[in-house]
Amino acid sequence: MAQRYRWIDRVRYAFDNTFSGGPLALIGWLALLALGLILIVSLLVWGMGLAPGRPTLAEIAWMSLMRTLDAGTMGGDTGPWPFLLAMFVVTLGGVFVVSTLIGILTTGLESKLEELRKGRSRVIERDHTVILGWSPQIFTLISELVTANANRRRSCIAILADRDKVQMEDEIRSLVGRTGRTRIVCRRGNPLEMNDLEIVGLNEARAIVILAAPGTDADTDVIKTLLAVTNNRHRKPRPYHIVAEIRDPRNLSAATLAGRGEAEFLLSSELIARIIAQTCRQSGLSVVYSELLDFAGDEIYFCEEPALVGQTFGEALLAYEDSAVMGLVLDGRVRLNPPMDTRIGPGDQVIAISEDDDTVRLSGLRDLGIQYDAIQPARSTPPQPERTLLLGWNQRAPFLVNELERYVAPGSELTIVAGCAGVEEALASYGTGLRRQKVSFLHGDTTDRRLLDRLGVESYHHVVILCDCDQDRQRADARTLITLLHLREISEQYGHPFSIVSEILDERNRNLAEVTRADDFIVSERLISLMLAQVSENKRLNAVFADLFDPEGSEIYLKPAGQYVRLNEPLSFYTVVEAARQRGEVALGYRLRALSQDPARFYGVVLNPDKSRPVTFQEEDRVIVLAEQ
């Protein structure tokens, strides 16, 4: 049997529903209450003739309205007591209505501010950059994008992460600082949810950067975010420009499928392992990479130059005064340091390091002032076995072991010391097929000076320190600093017979680490952030980085300047370029040993120098070249 409700219950239910409608519904009820009170009192005063001067009903209603809105109006009323009492009732009703209205407006504003604080409002922007996710890399990424957008009149970076909006804004304000013309918009939401992705306006974005969150399962979240972006039912028909970080190469195939050809991927663990493997054998390489990837310095540009059609790549190397040619785009394919006799055809592009895209221009010089008599004949020295000491272990260590295998001579040794579990299992899984080096493992605390003394650190050629990424970033860097202090003392005791390369997680700790006078520091998160920023601005750069960091092709080396030109006499850099060209190499710059400890002078690294300006090389100086070995 259906339940019957009283009419009063139905009215109360309807009343409750309207009250739940928010501030507008409450204001509507207040307006009805005020109008009803004014109408009733006006009818009584007009019908009973209480008002002095016999005004019309409309005039009485206007008088009542004024007293409802302003209680002070009643102070000037005169007339019989019934009239004054009626105006007093209207005034009391007005005080109630106005005070309630103020309370409703205040509550509504507070609710709206709280809603804005939650960061759930939609971003209305065009041609902006979207960052999905949150990690310590985001601060360097934002700084680089701000620098890249310095010439834009209006630029915006929209961030979507499952964090408190105000907390995100406070951290960015603290660690990034002023952002110039670039506005930073933070929104709270889950990048894995399609509905949340619509908040940041993906369809109007010019680039989407997906960050890998800290943790062991970061790639899974990146792949799911890719699926949510590319399969959103409200997506635009045109392809997105997506840049994402993948840590484990085994997940690349799944990520490629999820990206549907719209994403560029950076294999962060492999890239950092490769940089560490290269840097431990040649000090200063990490500074070269930082300068090359940083928007604040010279950058990599693509330029089509019709005047070079028909000329060779070797001739193009000497055709620019203030740009360093490093490769070509031939039939749409990136080729770094191709054979010197490679002909440049119509539509081919030059890949060059330059200050800006409009500074990649031909010099027009005919007399380059090359001092051919100062060029030294090429000499090859056979590689010798090396001993490398690896202190610490993280997810990049297995890749580092395999990368070292590509560079060392047969008969080399690698000793690994770490205090965490699972190292031997990882070596058994990843370290198969090692032929050039013998790997041994010792369980121990890398901050223990007695252990380092027993190892005989002075007998090694290279020492590499890895951070424990399972620990807090500051604690991991603190342990690294302790190990570096011990190694500095050992190196001073034995005359610094070995090179030291250390991984640092937090860029802010680099200044502290520099007092240990290690040969090089790899700020791994910063390097990945720099590459993410570069590829987000120009997706073709990912092919350049893939070729640059591929051990099968040409790589960046720092070689003794005395192998190329005579020392202790001023020479133009054109002479160095020609010396490298004769060996099938590309000279990109140099490093002066005298400035290697000066951060204000980029630790002595000079990329893309003016080729006509004379430079004098000393015994320990290096030439930065792009070469196959």
C-alpha positions in Angstrom: 0.0 0.0 0.0 1.4 3.4 -1.0 2.3 5.7 1.8 0.3 9.0 2.0 2.0 12.2 2.9 0.5 15.3 4.5 0.6 18.5 2.5 2.8 20.1 5.1 5.4 17.3 4.6 5.4 17.9 0.9 5.9 21.7 1.4 8.7 21.0 3.9 10.4 18.6 1.3 10.1 21.2 -1.5 11.5 23.8 0.9 14.4 21.7 1.8 15.2 21.0 -1.8 15.3 24.7 -2.7 17.5 25.4 0.3 20.0 22.8 -0.8 20.3 24.7 -4.1 23.0 27.0 -2.7 23.3 30.8 -2.1 21.1 31.8 -5.1 18.2 29.8 -3.8 18.6 31.3 -0.3 18.7 34.8 -1.8 15.6 34.0 -3.7 13.7 33.0 -0.5 14.9 36.2 1.2 13.6 38.3 -1.7 10.2 36.6 -1.5 10.1 37.1 2.3 11.0 40.8 2.0 8.5 41.4 -0.8 5.8 39.6 1.2 6.5 41.6 4.3 6.5 44.9 2.3 3.2 44.0 0.5 1.4 43.0 3.7 2.4 46.1 5.7 1.8 48.4 2.7 -1.8 47.0 2.3 -2.5 47.5 6.0 -1.2 51.1 6.1 -3.0 52.0 2.8 -6.2 50.2 3.7 -6.5 51.7 7.2 -5.3 55.1 6.1 -2.6 55.2 8.7 0.0 57.2 6.7 -0.1 61.0 7.0 -0.9 62.8 3.8 -2.9 59.9 2.3 -0.1 58.6 -0.1 -0.9 56.0 -2.8 -0.2 52.3 -2.3 2.8 52.4 -4.5 4.3 55.3 -2.5 3.7 53.4 0.7 5.4 50.3 -0.8 8.4 52.4 -1.8 8.6 53.8 1.8 8.5 50.3 3.2 11.2 49.1 0.8 13.5 52.0 1.8 13.1 51.1 5.5 13.8 47.5 4.8 17.1 48.3 3.1 18.2 51.1 5.5 17.1 51.0 9.1 18.1 54.6 9.6 15.3 55.8 7.4 12.8 55.3 10.2 14.5 57.9 12.3 12.7 60.7 10.4 9.2 59.2 10.5 6.3 61.2 11.9 2.6 60.4 12.3 0.2 58.4 14.4 1.5 55.5 16.5 -0.1 52.8 14.4 1.8 54.1 11.4 5.1 54.3 13.3 4.5 50.7 14.6 4.0 49.4 11.1 7.2 51.1 9.8 9.0 49.6 12.9 7.9 46.1 11.9 9.1 46.7 8.3 12.4 47.9 9.6 12.9 44.9 11.9 12.1 42.6 9.0 14.6 44.5 6.9 17.3 44.1 9.5 16.7 40.4 9.5 16.7 40.1 5.7 19.8 42.3 5.2 21.9 40.6 7.9 20.9 37.2 6.6 21.8 38.3 3.1 25.2 39.4 4.2 25.7 36.0 5.9 24.7 34.2 2.8 27.0 36.2 0.6 29.9 35.7 3.0 29.3 32.0 3.2 29.0 31.8 -0.6 32.3 33.7 -1.2 34.1 31.5 1.3 32.7 28.4 -0.4 33.8 29.7 -3.8 37.3 30.6 -2.5 37.5 27.1 -1.0 36.5 25.6 -4.4 39.2 27.7 -6.1 41.7 26.5 -3.5 40.9 22.9 -4.4 42.0 23.7 -8.0 39.1 22.1 -9.8 38.2 24.9 -12.2 38.8 24.6 -15.9 41.9 26.1 -17.5 41.0 28.3 -20.5 44.2 28.8 -22.4 45.6 28.3 -25.9 49.1 27.2 -27.0 50.1 26.4 -23.4 52.3 23.6 -22.0 50.6 20.9 -19.8 52.6 19.0 -17.2 50.9 15.8 -16.0 52.1 14.5 -12.6 54.5 15.7 -10.0 58.1 14.8 -9.2 61.3 16.6 -8.0 62.1 17.1 -11.7 59.2 19.6 -12.2 61.1 22.6 -10.8 64.0 22.4 -13.3 61.4 21.6 -16.0 59.4 24.7 -15.2 62.5 26.9 -15.0 63.6 25.8 -18.4 60.2 26.3 -20.0 60.1 29.8 -18.5 63.4 30.6 -20.1 62.2 29.1 -23.4 59.1 31.2 -23.3 60.9 34.5 -22.4 60.2 35.9 -25.9 56.5 35.0 -25.9 54.1 37.8 -25.1 51.7 35.4 -23.3 52.7 31.9 -22.1 51.3 29.5 -19.6 52.2 26.3 -18.0 49.3 24.2 -16.6 50.1 21.5 -14.1 47.7 18.7 -13.1 48.7 16.6 -10.2 47.0 14.8 -7.3 48.3 17.3 -4.7 47.0 20.3 -2.9 46.9 23.3 -5.2 48.2 25.8 -2.7 51.0 23.5 -1.7 52.1 23.1 -5.3 52.0 26.9 -5.8 54.0 27.5 -2.7 56.7 25.0 -3.6 57.0 26.4 -7.2 57.2 29.9 -5.8 59.9 28.8 -3.3 62.1 26.7 -5.6 61.5 28.3 -9.0 61.1 32.0 -8.1 59.9 34.6 -10.6 58.5 33.3 -13.8 58.4 36.5 -15.9 55.7 36.5 -18.5 54.9 32.8 -18.0 51.9 32.1 -15.8 51.9 29.0 -13.7 48.4 27.4 -13.3 48.1 24.5 -10.8 45.1 22.2 -10.8 44.4 19.3 -8.5 43.3 16.1 -10.2 44.4 12.5 -11.1 46.2 12.4 -14.5 45.0 8.8 -14.8 41.3 9.9 -14.9 39.9 11.1 -18.3 37.5 13.6 -16.6 40.3 15.2 -14.7 42.4 15.6 -17.8 39.8 17.9 -19.3 40.5 20.5 -16.6 43.8 21.5 -18.1 42.6 22.0 -21.7 44.7 19.3 -23.5 43.1 20.0 -26.8 44.5 23.5 -26.9 47.9 22.7 -25.6 51.0 22.8 -27.8 52.9 20.2 -25.7 52.0 17.7 -23.0 54.8 16.5 -20.6 54.1 13.3 -18.5 56.4 13.0 -15.5 57.3 9.7 -13.9 56.5 9.8 -10.2 59.0 8.6 -7.6 58.6 4.9 -6.9 59.2 1.5 -8.5 56.0 1.4 -10.5 56.3 4.8 -12.2 56.2 3.5 -15.8 52.8 1.9 -15.2 51.3 5.2 -14.3 52.9 6.9 -17.3 51.5 4.3 -19.6 48.0 4.6 -18.1 48.2 8.4 -18.4 49.1 8.0 -22.0 46.0 5.8 -22.6 43.8 8.3 -20.8 45.1 11.1 -23.0 45.1 9.4 -26.4 41.8 7.6 -25.9 39.8 10.4 -24.4 36.4 10.7 -26.2 36.6 14.5 -26.2 40.1 14.6 -27.7 41.0 16.7 -30.7 41.3 14.9 -34.1 44.9 16.2 -34.7 47.8 14.4 -33.0 49.0 15.6 -29.7 52.7 16.5 -29.0 53.4 14.3 -25.9 56.8 13.9 -24.2 57.1 11.2 -21.5 59.8 9.6 -19.3 60.2 5.8 -19.2 62.6 4.3 -16.7 62.7 0.7 -17.7 63.3 0.0 -21.4 61.3 -3.2 -21.1 58.2 -1.0 -20.8 59.0 1.0 -24.0 57.0 -1.2 -26.3 53.8 -1.0 -24.2 54.3 2.8 -23.9 54.7 3.1 -27.7 51.4 1.3 -28.2 49.7 3.5 -25.7 51.2 6.6 -27.3 49.7 5.8 -30.7 52.5 7.5 -32.6 51.9 10.8 -30.8 54.5 10.5 -28.0 58.2 11.0 -27.7 59.9 8.9 -25.0 63.1 9.5 -23.0 64.6 6.3 -21.5 65.9 8.0 -18.4 67.7 5.1 -16.7 69.6 4.2 -19.9 70.4 7.9 -20.7 71.8 8.6 -17.3 73.7 5.3 -17.1 75.2 6.1 -20.5 76.2 9.7 -19.4 77.8 8.3 -16.2 79.7 5.6 -18.2 81.0 8.3 -20.6 81.8 10.9 -17.9 83.7 8.6 -15.6 86.2 8.1 -18.4 86.4 11.9 -19.4 86.0 14.6 -16.8 83.8 17.6 -17.7 81.4 15.7 -20.0 78.3 16.3 -17.8 79.0 20.1 -17.9 79.1 19.9 -21.7 75.7 18.1 -21.8 74.2 20.6 -19.3 75.4 23.5 -21.4 74.1 21.8 -24.6 70.6 21.1 -23.1 70.2 24.3 -21.1 67.9 27.0 -22.7 70.1 29.7 -21.1 73.0 28.9 -23.4 73.4 27.9 -27.0 70.9 25.4 -28.3 70.5 22.9 -31.2 68.6 24.2 -34.2 67.6 22.9 -37.6 68.2 25.1 -40.7 67.8 24.6 -44.4 70.5 26.5 -46.3 70.1 26.5 -50.1 73.6 28.0 -50.5 75.1 24.7 -49.2 73.3 22.5 -51.7 75.9 20.5 -53.6 78.6 21.0 -51.0 79.9 18.4 -48.6 79.4 18.1 -44.9 83.0 18.8 -44.3 82.8 22.1 -46.2 79.7 23.0 -44.2 81.7 22.7 -40.9 83.8 25.8 -42.0 80.9 27.8 -43.5 79.7 29.3 -40.1 81.5 31.7 -37.8 79.3 31.6 -34.8 77.4 28.3 -35.2 78.8 24.8 -34.8 77.5 22.3 -37.3 77.1 18.9 -35.8 75.0 16.9 -38.4 72.5 16.9 -41.2 68.9 15.9 -41.7 69.1 13.8 -44.9 65.7 12.7 -46.4 64.1 13.3 -43.1 66.6 11.3 -41.1 68.9 12.7 -38.5 72.6 12.0 -39.1 75.2 13.3 -36.6 78.7 13.5 -37.9 78.0 11.8 -41.2 81.0 11.1 -43.5 82.8 14.3 -44.5 82.1 13.7 -48.2 78.4 13.5 -47.7 76.7 15.8 -50.2 74.0 18.2 -49.1 70.9 18.0 -51.3 67.8 20.1 -51.8 65.6 20.0 -48.8 68.3 18.7 -46.5 68.8 20.6 -43.3 71.8 21.5 -41.2 71.8 20.6 -37.5 73.8 23.3 -35.6 74.5 24.6 -32.2 73.8 28.3 -32.1 72.6 31.2 -29.9 69.3 31.4 -31.6 67.5 30.1 -34.7 68.2 33.4 -36.6 72.0 33.2 -35.8 72.5 30.1 -37.9 73.8 32.0 -40.9 76.7 31.6 -43.3 79.8 33.7 -42.5 80.6 34.4 -46.1 84.4 34.4 -45.2 86.8 33.2 -47.8 90.1 33.5 -45.8 89.5 31.6 -42.6 93.0 32.0 -41.3 93.6 28.3 -40.8 97.2 27.6 -39.6 97.7 24.2 -41.3 101.3 24.0 -40.0 99.9 23.9 -36.4 97.7 20.8 -37.0 99.2 17.7 -35.4 99.2 14.3 -37.2 96.6 11.9 -35.9 98.0 9.3 -33.5 96.1 6.3 -32.2 96.9 4.6 -28.9 95.6 1.1 -28.2 93.0 1.0 -25.3 94.3 -0.4 -22.0 92.4 -2.4 -19.4 90.8 -0.3 -16.7 89.7 -0.8 -13.1 86.5 0.8 -12.1 85.0 1.0 -8.6 81.2 1.4 -8.4 80.0 2.6 -4.9 76.2 2.3 -4.4 73.3 0.8 -6.3 70.0 1.9 -7.7 67.7 1.2 -10.6 70.2 2.7 -13.1 73.2 0.5 -11.9 72.4 -2.5 -14.1 72.3 -0.3 -17.2 75.6 1.4 -16.1 77.3 -2.0 -15.9 76.2 -2.8 -19.5 77.2 0.6 -20.7 80.7 0.3 -19.3 81.1 -2.9 -21.2 80.8 -0.9 -24.5 83.7 1.4 -23.6 86.3 -0.5 -21.7 89.1 -2.6 -23.2 89.2 -6.4 -22.7 90.6 -7.5 -19.4 89.0 -4.6 -17.4 87.6 -5.0 -13.9 84.5 -3.6 -12.2 84.1 -3.9 -8.5 80.7 -3.1 -7.0 80.2 -2.2 -3.4 76.6 -1.6 -2.0 74.7 -2.1 1.2 71.3 -3.0 -0.4 69.9 -6.4 -1.2 69.2 -7.8 -4.6 72.4 -6.7 -6.3 73.6 -10.2 -7.3 70.2 -11.1 -8.6 70.1 -8.0 -10.8 73.6 -8.7 -12.1 72.5 -12.2 -13.0 69.5 -10.8 -14.8 71.0 -7.8 -16.6 74.7 -8.5 -16.6 74.7 -11.4 -18.9 77.0 -11.4 -21.9 79.8 -9.4 -20.2 83.0 -10.2 -22.1 85.4 -7.2 -21.6 85.2 -6.8 -17.9 85.2 -9.0 -14.8 82.5 -8.0 -12.3 82.8 -8.7 -8.6 80.4 -7.6 -5.8 81.1 -6.8 -2.1 78.3 -6.1 0.4 79.2 -3.1 2.6 78.5 0.5 3.7 80.0 2.9 1.2 80.3 5.6 3.8 82.7 3.4 6.0 86.2 4.7 5.7 87.7 1.4 6.9 86.0 -0.4 4.1 87.3 2.1 1.5 90.8 1.6 2.9 90.5 -2.2 2.6 89.4 -1.8 -1.0 92.5 0.0 -2.0 90.7 2.8 -3.8 94.0 4.3 -5.0 94.5 1.2 -7.3 91.4 2.0 -9.4 91.4 4.2 -12.5 87.8 5.4 -12.0 85.4 5.7 -9.0 81.6 6.1 -9.6 79.2 6.9 -6.8 75.5 6.2 -7.2 72.7 7.5 -5.0 70.3 5.2 -3.3 67.1 6.2 -4.8 65.0 4.2 -2.3 66.0 6.7 0.4 64.9 10.3 0.8 66.7 12.5 -1.7 68.4 14.6 0.9 69.5 11.6 2.9 70.8 9.9 -0.2 72.8 13.0 -1.2 74.1 13.3 2.4 75.5 9.8 2.2 77.1 10.6 -1.1 78.8 13.7 0.4 80.2 11.6 3.2 81.7 9.1 0.7 83.1 12.0 -1.4 84.8 13.4 1.7 86.5 10.1 2.4 87.6 9.8 -1.3 89.0 13.3 -1.3 91.2 12.5 1.6 92.4 9.3 0.0 93.0 11.1 -3.3 95.1 13.7 -1.6 97.0 11.1 0.3 97.9 9.3 -2.9 98.2 12.3 -5.3 94.8 11.9 -6.9 95.5 8.9 -9.0 91.9 8.1 -9.9 88.9 10.1 -11.3 85.7 10.5 -9.2 82.3 10.9 -10.7 79.3 11.2 -8.4 75.6 11.2 -9.0 73.6 13.9 -7.2 69.8 13.9 -6.9 69.2 17.5 -5.8 70.7 20.3 -7.8 70.9 22.5 -4.6 73.4 20.0 -3.1 75.9 20.5 -5.9 77.5 23.5 -4.2 78.1 21.4 -1.1 79.5 18.6 -3.2 82.0 20.9 -5.0 84.1 21.3 -1.8 85.0 17.6 -2.2 86.7 18.5 -5.6 85.3 15.5 -7.4 86.0 15.4 -11.1 82.4 15.5 -12.2 78.8 15.5 -10.8 75.9 14.0 -12.6 72.7 15.7 -11.4 70.5 13.0 -13.0 67.1 14.5 -12.4 68.2 17.9 -13.8 69.6 16.3 -17.0 66.3 14.4 -17.6 64.3 17.6 -17.0 66.5 19.5 -19.5 65.8 16.9 -22.2 62.1 16.8 -21.4 62.0 20.6 -21.8 63.9 20.6 -25.1 61.8 17.9 -26.7 58.6 19.6 -25.5 59.7 22.7 -27.5 60.9 20.7 -30.5 60.0 17.1 -30.9 62.6 16.5 -33.6 65.3 17.0 -31.0 64.5 13.5 -29.6 65.9 12.0 -32.7 69.1 14.1 -32.2 69.4 12.9 -28.6 68.8 9.3 -29.6 71.6 9.5 -32.1 73.9 11.5 -29.7 73.5 9.0 -26.8 73.6 5.9 -29.0 77.0 4.2 -28.4 76.8 2.7 -31.9 77.1 6.2 -33.5 79.1 9.3 -32.9 79.3 10.6 -29.3 80.8 13.6 -27.5 84.4 13.2 -26.3 86.9 15.5 -24.6 90.2 14.8 -26.1 93.7 16.3 -25.3 94.1 19.5 -27.3 97.7 18.6 -28.1 96.5 15.7 -30.3 94.9 18.3 -32.6 97.1 21.4 -32.6 100.3 22.8 -31.2 100.1 24.0 -27.7 101.1 27.3 -26.1 100.5 29.5 -29.1 97.4 31.4 -30.2 95.3 29.7 -32.8 91.9 30.4 -34.3 89.2 27.8 -33.6 88.9 27.4 -37.4 92.3 25.6 -37.2 90.9 23.2 -34.5 87.8 22.5 -36.7 90.0 21.7 -39.6 92.2 19.4 -37.5 89.1 17.5 -36.3 87.6 17.4 -39.8 90.7 15.7 -41.2 90.1 12.9 -38.7 86.4 12.6 -39.6 85.4 14.4 -36.4 83.4 17.5 -35.5 84.9 20.1 -33.1 82.2 21.7 -31.0 84.2 23.6 -28.4 86.9 23.2 -25.8 87.6 23.0 -22.0 90.3 24.9 -20.3 91.8 23.1 -17.3 92.7 26.4 -15.6 88.9 27.2 -15.2 87.7 23.7 -14.4 86.9 24.7 -10.8 85.1 27.9 -11.7 81.3 27.6 -11.9 81.0 31.2 -13.1 83.0 30.2 -16.2 81.0 27.0 -16.7 83.9 24.9 -15.3 86.1 25.9 -18.3 83.7 24.6 -20.9 83.2 26.7 -24.0 80.7 25.4 -26.6 80.4 26.9 -30.0 83.1 29.6 -29.7 83.7 32.3 -32.3 85.9 30.5 -34.7 88.0 33.6 -35.6 88.8 34.4 -32.0 92.3 33.1 -31.0 92.7 30.6 -28.2 95.8 29.3 -26.6 95.8 25.7 -25.3 97.8 24.3 -22.5 98.9 20.8 -21.7 95.7 19.7 -19.7 93.2 21.4 -22.0 90.6 19.4 -24.0 88.9 19.8 -27.3 85.2 18.8 -27.4 84.6 16.7 -30.4 81.8 14.6 -31.9 83.5 11.3 -32.9 82.9 7.6 -33.2 85.6 6.7 -30.7 
